[in-house]
Amino acid sequence: MDVEGSLRDGNRSDQTVEKRHRGKLYLLSEVSAWEDKGTGLVSIIAADEGKRLIVRDENSDVLLHDRPVLPNDDSYRLQGDGAAKSILVWEDVGLEKDCALSFQDAESAQEIFSELCGEKAKRLLPFPEVEHLPELARAFTFVL
């Protein structure tokens, strides 16, 4: 579910959200179990100090996660079954926790991943769908 709009709170006036995607936030506990922190709308915002990864509760608009985007483009990884990689995972050094966002669909995960990782994300193959077959064929022909 994409939501167009902007995010405004009294602390920052420069936050503009282009798209938000529905996802469930998890943090890895001390006993290595994933703790559900809630379902919310995920977005990347530009702030004075750089990009931030924001998750707001989908019902109450309570802030579930607000952390700077990690500078290393290898920090974030997509996981999932086969081509349907709908889980974004990373280690947040500041929180000293492993984090995960599980999205409803792989496209939402890919969009957020692309915003977080920039050039690294562009090196990935597109989703295996009919409209992507020519691009996939070119990529595999180049490898052979």
N, C-alpha and C positions, 0 to 999 in steps of 0.2 A: 504494500500500500504506500504509494508515494504521496507526500503531502507538500504542496508548494506553500511558501510563506516566509515570514521572517520571525526571528526570535529577538525579543527585546526584554532586557531586565535593567533595573536601575543602575547596575554596576558598570555595564559596558554599552556604549551606544554604537559601536562599530561592528556588532555581530549581525551578519546577514546569512540566512540559511537558504540555499537554493533548493535542495531536496532533502527530505527526511525519509528514512526507511524503517519499517517496523522490525524490531529485533529483541531478543531476550539476552540479558546480560548475566554472565556467570563469573564468579571469582573462585579461584582454587583455594580451599581452606588449608589450615595447618595439618589436617589429617588426609590431605590429598583427595578431597571430595569436592566436586563442583557445587558451589552454593548459588542458587537462583536468586539474583538481586532484583529481578523484575523485568517486565516487558515494557518497551518504550519506543520512542521515535529517535533514531540514530541520525546524527548529522555531523558534518565537519564545518566549523566556522572559522573565519579569519578574525583574529583579535590583535591587539597591539603587540603582544609578545609572540605571535605566530599562530599557526593553526591549532585548533583544539578539537578533540573528539568528545562529542556531547551525546548523552542519552537522557531523555526526559520521559518519565512515566506516561504511558499513553492515556491514562484516565485522569490522574491528578496533576500532571505537568510538573511533578516534583523532580528535581534534578537527581538522577541516579548515578551519573558518571560525568565528570568534567575534568579532563586531563589533557596536557599538551600532546600533540602528535609527536611521536618519537622520531628523532632525526635520521636514524639508520633505516634505510629502506628494506633491510632484511629483518626488521623487528616484527613485522606482521606477516602472517601466513594464512592461506586459505586451506581449509580441510573439508572433507566430506566424502560421500560415496561416488566413485567414478567422476564423471564430469560435473555432477551436481554439487559443487563445493559451496555450501551455504553457511559455513562456520568460519569466522575470522578469529584467530588466536594471536596473542602477543604476551610478552612479559613486560610488566610495567615496573621499571626499576625504582621509580619514586614511591610506588605503593608496596614494593617488594612482594608482588603477587602476580600470578598468571591470570590472564583475563581471556574471556571468550564472548563473542557475540554470535548468536545463532539467528539467522535471518529466515523469513518465510520462503524466500526463493533465492536461487543462486545469482540471479541478475543483481539483486540488491546488494548481496555480499561483494560481488565483483565491482560494482560502482563505488562502494565505500573503500574497498581495497585499492582501487585505482586512484582515488583521491588521496589516500594515505601514502601510497608508494610511488606515485608518479611514473618515472621511466621504467622501473622494474615491472610494474603492472602491464605496461605496453608490450613487454616481451612475452606475455602469456598468450596461448592460443585462444581464439574465441570459443564460445559454447558450441557444441556439435548440434547445430540446427540447420535446416535446409538452406536458409538464406546465407549461412556462413560456409557452405561447401566450397565455393570457388576460392575463398581465402585459405581454407584448410588445405585444399589441393595444392595451392601454390607453396604453402609452407612445407608440406611433406615432399613435394617435388624438389624443392631447394635442398632439403636434407639428403635426399637420395642422390 
